[in-house]
């Protein structure tokens, strides 16, 4: 299970690790975005050095309208497990986003009043 932290505007943050193709693990803070239905979204510049496999382009509807994203096959370490997942990469993404697809396989516990934020 991953202990998360609350942001100053009550965002939900969790630390995960990107796994580069050379096996190097890079810790990164991610924000849970339940409006994003994929696993992970990152800015294209965050791909530098990861050398993840490019899969295809895909159009998605975002809060700002339709946008085109590059999809990569990425590896992450989350909750002590390694996952190979599709990763959406775009130019306009300002935070690394965990999407709601994780909630299909990992339970989420949130209690603002008690300061509890747990994924997994």
N, CA, C and O atoms as a DFTB+ gen file, in Angstrom:
480 C
 N C O
     1  1       0.844      -1.179       0.000
     2  2       0.000       0.000       0.000
     3  2       0.882       1.232       0.000
     4  3       1.963       1.230       0.589
     5  1       0.427       2.277      -0.654
     6  2       1.174       3.527      -0.760
     7  2       0.476       4.586       0.080
     8  3      -0.720       4.831      -0.074
     9  1       1.234       5.204       0.962
    10  2       0.727       6.328       1.735
    11  2       0.878       7.574       0.878
    12  3       1.973       7.863       0.394
    13  1      -0.198       8.309       0.685
    14  2      -0.153       9.522      -0.110
    15  2      -0.145      10.751       0.768
    16  3      -0.172      10.660       1.996
    17  1      -0.108      11.904       0.121
    18  2      -0.183      13.178       0.841
    19  2      -1.225      14.064       0.161
    20  3      -1.507      13.921      -1.029
    21  1      -1.783      14.972       0.937
    22  2      -2.751      15.927       0.418
    23  2      -2.016      17.200      -0.009
    24  3      -1.149      17.692       0.714
    25  1      -2.363      17.731      -1.180
    26  2      -1.795      18.989      -1.644
    27  2      -2.457      20.162      -0.950
    28  3      -3.431      19.991      -0.216
    29  1      -1.923      21.360      -1.185
    30  2      -2.461      22.549      -0.524
    31  2      -3.864      22.912      -1.006
    32  3      -4.559      23.693      -0.356
    33  1      -4.285      22.348      -2.146
    34  2      -5.659      22.538      -2.619
    35  2      -6.419      21.209      -2.582
    36  3      -7.323      20.974      -3.384
    37  1      -6.039      20.355      -1.647
    38  2      -6.666      19.054      -1.386
    39  2      -6.492      18.047      -2.519
    40  3      -7.278      17.107      -2.629
    41  1      -5.466      18.228      -3.370
    42  2      -5.157      17.234      -4.384
    43  2      -4.612      15.981      -3.686
    44  3      -4.153      16.037      -2.545
    45  1      -4.676      14.862      -4.393
    46  2      -4.196      13.592      -3.856
    47  2      -2.907      13.223      -4.571
    48  3      -2.916      13.001      -5.781
    49  1      -1.789      13.153      -3.838
    50  2      -0.488      12.862      -4.414
    51  2       0.063      11.538      -3.900
    52  3      -0.052      11.212      -2.718
    53  1       0.667      10.779      -4.825
    54  2       1.332       9.522      -4.482
    55  2       2.681       9.492      -5.174
    56  3       2.830      10.007      -6.283
    57  1       3.669       8.886      -4.519
    58  2       4.966       8.701      -5.164
    59  2       5.010       7.313      -5.789
    60  3       4.715       6.310      -5.140
    61  1       5.389       7.279      -7.072
    62  2       5.606       6.022      -7.771
    63  2       7.013       6.080      -8.364
    64  3       7.720       7.074      -8.197
    65  1       7.411       5.028      -9.045
    66  2       8.711       5.034      -9.703
    67  2       8.538       4.662     -11.165
    68  3       7.878       3.677     -11.495
    69  1       9.145       5.468     -12.044
    70  2       9.261       5.097     -13.444
    71  2      10.423       4.125     -13.557
    72  3      11.440       4.292     -12.883
    73  1      10.283       3.119     -14.398
    74  2      11.371       2.175     -14.645
    75  2      11.844       2.381     -16.076
    76  3      11.117       2.093     -17.027
    77  1      13.062       2.879     -16.223
    78  2      13.634       3.113     -17.545
    79  2      14.001       1.785     -18.190
    80  3      14.082       0.761     -17.512
    81  1      14.224       1.802     -19.504
    82  2      14.557       0.564     -20.217
    83  2      15.878      -0.036     -19.755
    84  3      16.125      -1.221     -19.979
    85  1      16.736       0.764     -19.110
    86  2      18.006       0.249     -18.592
    87  2      17.887      -0.261     -17.153
    88  3      18.888      -0.635     -16.541
    89  1      16.638      -0.276     -16.602
    90  2      16.396      -0.795     -15.259
    91  2      16.483       0.239     -14.151
    92  3      16.210      -0.078     -12.993
    93  1      16.857       1.461     -14.478
    94  2      16.957       2.518     -13.480
    95  2      15.564       2.950     -13.023
    96  3      14.689       3.204     -13.850
    97  1      15.362       3.032     -11.713
    98  2      14.089       3.485     -11.147
    99  2      14.185       4.963     -10.799
   100  3      15.134       5.398     -10.148
   101  1      13.186       5.736     -11.243
   102  2      13.152       7.169     -10.999
   103  2      11.891       7.525     -10.221
   104  3      10.791       7.451     -10.768
   105  1      12.033       7.913      -8.939
   106  2      10.847       8.291      -8.156
   107  2      10.223       9.577      -8.689
   108  3      10.927      10.505      -9.086
   109  1       8.894       9.616      -8.692
   110  2       8.178      10.789      -9.192
   111  2       6.870      10.938      -8.415
   112  3       6.191       9.956      -8.118
   113  1       6.533      12.189      -8.094
   114  2       5.255      12.470      -7.449
   115  2       4.182      12.549      -8.522
   116  3       4.368      13.197      -9.552
   117  1       3.065      11.891      -8.277
   118  2       1.955      11.876      -9.220
   119  2       0.689      12.363      -8.524
   120  3       0.529      12.215      -7.312
   121  1      -0.196      12.941      -9.308
   122  2      -1.470      13.414      -8.772
   123  2      -2.585      12.517      -9.305
   124  3      -2.661      12.262     -10.507
   125  1      -3.443      12.042      -8.416
   126  2      -4.576      11.220      -8.832
   127  2      -5.624      12.118      -9.477
   128  3      -6.077      13.096      -8.882
   129  1      -6.001      11.766     -10.708
   130  2      -6.996      12.519     -11.471
   131  2      -8.073      11.535     -11.908
   132  3      -7.905      10.829     -12.903
   133  1      -9.167      11.487     -11.177
   134  2     -10.219      10.519     -11.486
   135  2     -10.961      10.864     -12.774
   136  3     -11.708      10.033     -13.291
   137  1     -10.771      12.071     -13.300
   138  2     -11.363      12.431     -14.579
   139  2     -10.592      11.861     -15.763
   140  3     -11.113      11.811     -16.877
   141  1      -9.366      11.434     -15.531
   142  2      -8.548      10.793     -16.554
   143  2      -8.753       9.284     -16.429
   144  3      -8.480       8.704     -15.378
   145  1      -9.230       8.652     -17.492
   146  2      -9.631       7.246     -17.410
   147  2      -8.525       6.256     -17.753
   148  3      -8.763       5.048     -17.727
   149  1      -7.326       6.729     -18.074
   150  2      -6.206       5.830     -18.344
   151  2      -5.435       5.529     -17.070
   152  3      -5.901       5.804     -15.965
   153  1      -4.234       4.953     -17.243
   154  2      -3.363       4.651     -16.110
   155  2      -2.465       5.829     -15.742
   156  3      -2.380       6.213     -14.576
   157  1      -1.789       6.403     -16.754
   158  2      -0.770       7.403     -16.475
   159  2      -0.670       8.387     -17.630
   160  3      -0.711       7.992     -18.795
   161  1      -0.539       9.670     -17.305
   162  2      -0.317      10.710     -18.309
   163  2       0.869      11.555     -17.858
   164  3       0.973      11.932     -16.691
   165  1       1.768      11.850     -18.812
   166  2       2.959      12.628     -18.494
   167  2       3.226      13.631     -19.609
   168  3       2.686      13.513     -20.708
   169  1       4.052      14.605     -19.316
   170  2       4.507      15.538     -20.329
   171  2       5.549      14.831     -21.185
   172  3       6.328      14.024     -20.678
   173  1       5.566      15.128     -22.472
   174  2       6.507      14.469     -23.394
   175  2       7.960      14.603     -22.945
   176  3       8.755      13.683     -23.136
   177  1       8.308      15.740     -22.351
   178  2       9.697      15.926     -21.931
   179  2      10.092      14.973     -20.803
   180  3      11.280      14.723     -20.604
   181  1       9.121      14.438     -20.061
   182  2       9.418      13.483     -18.995
   183  2       9.842      12.122     -19.538
   184  3      10.302      11.265     -18.785
   185  1       9.686      11.925     -20.837
   186  2      10.086      10.657     -21.463
   187  2      11.597      10.542     -21.654
   188  3      12.125       9.447     -21.843
   189  1      12.294      11.695     -21.603
   190  2      13.738      11.694     -21.839
   191  2      14.445      10.691     -20.933
   192  3      14.292      10.728     -19.712
   193  1      15.204       9.813     -21.529
   194  2      15.994       8.842     -20.787
   195  2      15.264       7.569     -20.410
   196  3      15.898       6.602     -19.989
   197  1      13.934       7.543     -20.551
   198  2      13.188       6.329     -20.202
   199  2      13.237       5.301     -21.326
   200  3      13.243       4.095     -21.078
   201  1      13.273       5.790     -22.564
   202  2      13.316       4.927     -23.752
   203  2      12.194       3.895     -23.775
   204  3      12.412       2.729     -24.104
   205  1      10.983       4.344     -23.418
   206  2       9.821       3.467     -23.487
   207  2       9.411       3.284     -24.939
   208  3       9.666       4.153     -25.773
   209  1       8.785       2.176     -25.241
   210  2       8.378       1.815     -26.595
   211  2       7.163       2.639     -27.025
   212  3       6.136       2.650     -26.346
   213  1       7.294       3.331     -28.167
   214  2       6.178       4.076     -28.741
   215  2       5.183       3.093     -29.344
   216  3       5.571       2.153     -30.037
   217  1       3.876       3.318     -29.073
   218  2       2.839       2.416     -29.586
   219  2       2.045       3.067     -30.716
   220  3       1.979       2.529     -31.822
   221  1       1.434       4.240     -30.437
   222  2       0.571       4.884     -31.432
   223  2       0.185       6.275     -30.944
   224  3       0.559       6.690     -29.847
   225  1      -0.570       6.988     -31.776
   226  2      -1.190       8.261     -31.395
   227  2      -2.667       7.999     -31.111
   228  3      -3.272       7.095     -31.687
   229  1      -3.233       8.800     -30.218
   230  2      -4.653       8.652     -29.895
   231  2      -5.231      10.004     -29.519
   232  3      -4.585      10.808     -28.845
   233  1      -6.470      10.245     -29.969
   234  2      -7.188      11.467     -29.602
   235  2      -8.002      11.200     -28.343
   236  3      -8.638      10.155     -28.201
   237  1      -7.966      12.178     -27.428
   238  2      -8.746      12.101     -26.195
   239  2      -9.455      13.421     -25.960
   240  3      -8.977      14.484     -26.356
   241  1     -10.578      13.333     -25.322
   242  2     -11.278      14.544     -24.897
   243  2     -10.749      14.911     -23.514
   244  3     -10.770      14.093     -22.595
   245  1     -10.277      16.142     -23.375
   246  2      -9.764      16.632     -22.098
   247  2     -10.626      17.791     -21.625
   248  3     -11.567      18.188     -22.312
   249  1     -10.316      18.328     -20.469
   250  2     -11.047      19.485     -19.959
   251  2     -10.879      20.692     -20.879
   252  3     -11.749      21.562     -20.921
   253  1      -9.764      20.754     -21.619
   254  2      -9.512      21.857     -22.540
   255  2     -10.022      21.571     -23.955
   256  3      -9.851      22.408     -24.841
   257  1     -10.635      20.426     -24.186
   258  2     -11.109      20.040     -25.512
   259  2     -10.382      18.793     -25.991
   260  3      -9.729      18.112     -25.200
   261  1     -10.491      18.491     -27.273
   262  2      -9.821      17.313     -27.822
   263  2      -8.341      17.579     -28.003
   264  3      -7.930      18.672     -28.391
   265  1      -7.542      16.552     -27.714
   266  2      -6.097      16.664     -27.882
   267  2      -5.560      15.326     -28.373
   268  3      -6.164      14.274     -28.162
   269  1      -4.432      15.395     -29.020
   270  2      -3.773      14.191     -29.535
   271  2      -2.602      13.849     -28.615
   272  3      -1.802      14.714     -28.257
   273  1      -2.519      12.580     -28.244
   274  2      -1.467      12.111     -27.350
   275  2      -0.679      10.994     -28.015
   276  3      -1.222      10.222     -28.806
   277  1       0.600      10.917     -27.688
   278  2       1.418       9.775     -28.062
   279  2       1.282       8.744     -26.945
   280  3       1.325       9.088     -25.764
   281  1       1.119       7.482     -27.327
   282  2       0.982       6.410     -26.346
   283  2       2.268       5.592     -26.351
   284  3       2.766       5.188     -27.402
   285  1       2.793       5.357     -25.147
   286  2       4.007       4.562     -24.974
   287  2       3.705       3.398     -24.046
   288  3       2.780       3.465     -23.237
   289  1       4.483       2.333     -24.162
   290  2       4.402       1.235     -23.221
   291  2       5.420       1.521     -22.131
   292  3       6.627       1.421     -22.353
   293  1       4.926       1.878     -20.953
   294  2       5.800       2.270     -19.859
   295  2       5.813       1.243     -18.747
   296  3       4.915       0.408     -18.635
   297  1       6.841       1.319     -17.934
   298  2       6.948       0.462     -16.749
   299  2       7.015       1.350     -15.523
   300  3       7.779       2.314     -15.467
   301  1       6.187       0.997     -14.531
   302  2       6.184       1.737     -13.272
   303  2       6.189       0.757     -12.104
   304  3       5.755      -0.389     -12.217
   305  1       6.690       1.249     -10.992
   306  2       6.643       0.499      -9.738
   307  2       5.650       1.216      -8.847
   308  3       5.835       2.386      -8.509
   309  1       4.599       0.513      -8.467
   310  2       3.534       1.090      -7.664
   311  2       3.053       0.032      -6.698
   312  3       2.752      -1.095      -7.094
   313  1       2.981       0.393      -5.439
   314  2       2.497      -0.537      -4.428
   315  2       3.376      -1.797      -4.354
   316  3       2.885      -2.887      -4.061
   317  1       4.677      -1.633      -4.623
   318  2       5.601      -2.759      -4.559
   319  2       5.533      -3.707      -5.737
   320  3       6.215      -4.732      -5.747
   321  1       4.723      -3.386      -6.728
   322  2       4.570      -4.233      -7.912
   323  2       4.975      -3.467      -9.166
   324  3       4.768      -2.258      -9.273
   325  1       5.556      -4.200     -10.106
   326  2       5.917      -3.621     -11.390
   327  2       4.753      -3.815     -12.354
   328  3       4.201      -4.908     -12.475
   329  1       4.391      -2.724     -13.039
   330  2       3.304      -2.761     -14.009
   331  2       3.815      -2.261     -15.351
   332  3       4.572      -1.292     -15.412
   333  1       3.401      -2.921     -16.422
   334  2       3.631      -2.459     -17.778
   335  2       2.304      -1.914     -18.276
   336  3       1.338      -2.665     -18.417
   337  1       2.247      -0.621     -18.542
   338  2       0.984       0.058     -18.814
   339  2       1.107       1.008     -19.999
   340  3       2.208       1.448     -20.330
   341  1      -0.025       1.327     -20.643
   342  2       0.000       2.388     -21.649
   343  2       0.123       3.744     -20.946
   344  3      -0.565       4.011     -19.961
   345  1       1.006       4.587     -21.468
   346  2       1.254       5.908     -20.896
   347  2       0.935       6.957     -21.954
   348  3       1.460       6.904     -23.066
   349  1       0.078       7.907     -21.608
   350  2      -0.299       8.999     -22.498
   351  2       0.689      10.141     -22.302
   352  3       0.889      10.614     -21.183
   353  1       1.308      10.582     -23.402
   354  2       2.275      11.674     -23.338
   355  2       1.800      12.835     -24.202
   356  3       1.450      12.653     -25.368
   357  1       1.791      14.026     -23.619
   358  2       1.364      15.218     -24.343
   359  2       2.166      16.427     -23.926
   360  3       2.858      16.410     -22.909
   361  1       2.067      17.485     -24.726
   362  2       2.819      18.712     -24.448
   363  2       2.201      19.568     -23.351
   364  3       2.911      20.322     -22.685
   365  1       0.906      19.466     -23.156
   366  2       0.202      20.368     -22.242
   367  2       0.019      19.805     -20.830
   368  3      -0.609      20.452     -19.992
   369  1       0.541      18.643     -20.557
   370  2       0.363      18.021     -19.235
   371  2       1.355      18.647     -18.265
   372  3       2.564      18.591     -18.486
   373  1       0.841      19.245     -17.185
   374  2       1.707      19.955     -16.241
   375  2       2.072      19.117     -15.018
   376  3       3.078      19.396     -14.365
   377  1       1.294      18.115     -14.701
   378  2       1.561      17.206     -13.582
   379  2       1.591      15.789     -14.126
   380  3       0.931      15.495     -15.122
   381  1       2.343      14.913     -13.490
   382  2       2.239      13.490     -13.820
   383  2       0.935      13.021     -13.187
   384  3       0.722      13.189     -11.986
   385  1       0.063      12.429     -14.008
   386  2      -1.277      12.065     -13.543
   387  2      -1.467      10.560     -13.462
   388  3      -1.164       9.828     -14.405
   389  1      -1.972      10.112     -12.322
   390  2      -2.479       8.743     -12.189
   391  2      -3.953       8.804     -12.535
   392  3      -4.675       9.652     -12.011
   393  1      -4.407       7.928     -13.400
   394  2      -5.802       7.934     -13.800
   395  2      -6.643       6.925     -13.041
   396  3      -6.137       6.134     -12.245
   397  1      -7.934       6.973     -13.306
   398  2      -8.888       6.130     -12.583
   399  2      -8.792       4.648     -12.949
   400  3      -9.399       3.819     -12.271
   401  1      -8.055       4.294     -13.991
   402  2      -7.883       2.877     -14.338
   403  2      -7.257       2.103     -13.174
   404  3      -7.531       0.916     -12.999
   405  1      -6.409       2.780     -12.374
   406  2      -5.795       2.134     -11.200
   407  2      -6.846       1.697     -10.194
   408  3      -6.656       0.702      -9.494
   409  1      -7.950       2.425     -10.114
   410  2      -8.975       2.128      -9.113
   411  2      -9.744       0.849      -9.430
   412  3     -10.510       0.361      -8.600
   413  1      -9.539       0.305     -10.634
   414  2     -10.128      -0.989     -10.977
   415  2      -9.333      -2.145     -10.388
   416  3      -9.846      -3.257     -10.265
   417  1      -8.063      -1.881     -10.019
   418  2      -7.219      -2.963      -9.495
   419  2      -6.664      -2.681      -8.101
   420  3      -6.202      -3.602      -7.428
   421  1      -6.702      -1.424      -7.655
   422  2      -6.185      -1.065      -6.329
   423  2      -7.227      -0.267      -5.558
   424  3      -7.812       0.667      -6.106
   425  1      -7.470      -0.614      -4.299
   426  2      -8.427       0.160      -3.502
   427  2      -7.835       1.508      -3.093
   428  3      -6.625       1.642      -2.910
   429  1      -8.706       2.497      -2.954
   430  2      -8.323       3.843      -2.534
   431  2      -9.061       4.172      -1.252
   432  3     -10.278       4.008      -1.168
   433  1      -8.321       4.639      -0.249
   434  2      -8.927       5.087       1.006
   435  2      -8.556       6.545       1.213
   436  3      -7.378       6.898       1.254
   437  1      -9.585       7.398       1.343
   438  2      -9.365       8.830       1.531
   439  2     -10.238       9.313       2.681
   440  3     -11.452       9.107       2.687
   441  1      -9.605       9.955       3.650
   442  2     -10.332      10.594       4.738
   443  2      -9.589      11.885       5.069
   444  3      -8.598      11.872       5.800
   445  1     -10.073      12.992       4.529
   446  2      -9.407      14.281       4.724
   447  2      -9.319      14.635       6.202
   448  3      -8.273      15.075       6.678
   449  1     -10.403      14.445       6.918
   450  2     -10.463      14.833       8.325
   451  2      -9.422      14.091       9.161
   452  3      -8.796      14.675      10.046
   453  1      -9.243      12.795       8.875
   454  2      -8.274      12.003       9.630
   455  2      -6.878      12.035       9.006
   456  3      -5.930      11.495       9.577
   457  1      -6.750      12.668       7.832
   458  2      -5.444      12.729       7.171
   459  2      -5.004      11.409       6.576
   460  3      -3.806      11.145       6.469
   461  1      -5.964      10.569       6.185
   462  2      -5.653       9.248       5.632
   463  2      -5.770       9.286       4.122
   464  3      -6.792       9.700       3.575
   465  1      -4.696       8.843       3.443
   466  2      -4.686       8.732       1.983
   467  2      -3.839       7.522       1.628
   468  3      -2.615       7.548       1.755
   469  1      -4.505       6.455       1.180
   470  2      -3.824       5.188       0.908
   471  2      -4.313       4.626      -0.417
   472  3      -5.514       4.610      -0.689
   473  1      -3.375       4.165      -1.245
   474  2      -3.689       3.486      -2.489
   475  2      -3.080       2.100      -2.431
   476  3      -1.877       1.950      -2.219
   477  1      -3.913       1.085      -2.619
   478  2      -3.420      -0.300      -2.606
   479  2      -3.752      -1.047      -1.355
   480  3      -3.394      -2.218      -1.221
